[in-house]
C-alpha cells in the first residue's frame, strides 16, 4: 500500500466517523463534511491503486 492509499483510507475512516457523529447529533453540516471526506478518501485510494499498477509495470 502506497502513501496515497494510506492517506485515502484515513480520510475515508475519519469521514465515516464524522458522518456518524453528524447523524447522531443532528448536525447536517458535520454529516455532509464526513460524506465529502469519504468521497475524497475513495478518490485518493483510487489514485494510489493506479500509481501502484504503473509502478509494478516498470
C-alpha positions in Angstrom: 0.0 0.0 0.0 1.5 3.3 -1.0 1.1 6.7 0.7 -1.9 7.8 -1.4 -3.8 4.6 -0.5 -2.9 5.1 3.2 -4.0 8.8 3.3 -7.1 7.9 1.3 -8.1 5.2 3.7 -7.5 7.5 6.7 -9.8 10.2 5.1 -12.4 7.6 4.4 -12.4 6.3 8.0 -12.4 9.8 9.5 -15.2 10.9 7.2 -17.3 7.9 8.2 -16.8 8.8 11.9 -17.8 12.4 11.2 -20.8 11.4 9.2 -21.9 9.1 12.0 -21.4 11.8 14.6 -23.3 14.3 12.5 -26.2 11.9 12.2 -26.2 11.1 15.9 -26.2 14.8 16.9 -28.5 16.0 14.1 -25.7 18.2 12.7 -26.2 18.2 9.0 -23.0 20.2 8.3 -20.8 17.6 10.1 -22.7 14.8 8.3 -22.1 16.4 4.9 -18.5 17.1 5.7 -18.0 13.5 6.6 -19.5 12.4 3.4 -17.2 14.7 1.4 -14.2 13.4 3.3 -15.2 9.8 2.5 -15.6 10.7 -1.2 -12.2 12.4 -1.2 -10.6 9.4 0.5 -12.1 7.0 -2.0 -10.7 9.1 -4.9 -7.3 9.2 -3.3 -7.2 5.5 -2.7 -8.1 5.0 -6.4 -5.2 7.3 -7.4 -2.9 5.2 -5.2 -4.1 2.0 -6.9 -3.4 3.5 -10.3 0.1 4.5 -9.2 0.8 1.0 -7.9 -0.4 -0.5 -11.1 2.0 1.7 -13.1 4.9 1.2 -10.8 4.5 -2.6 -11.0 4.8 -2.5 -14.8 8.3 -0.8 -14.6 
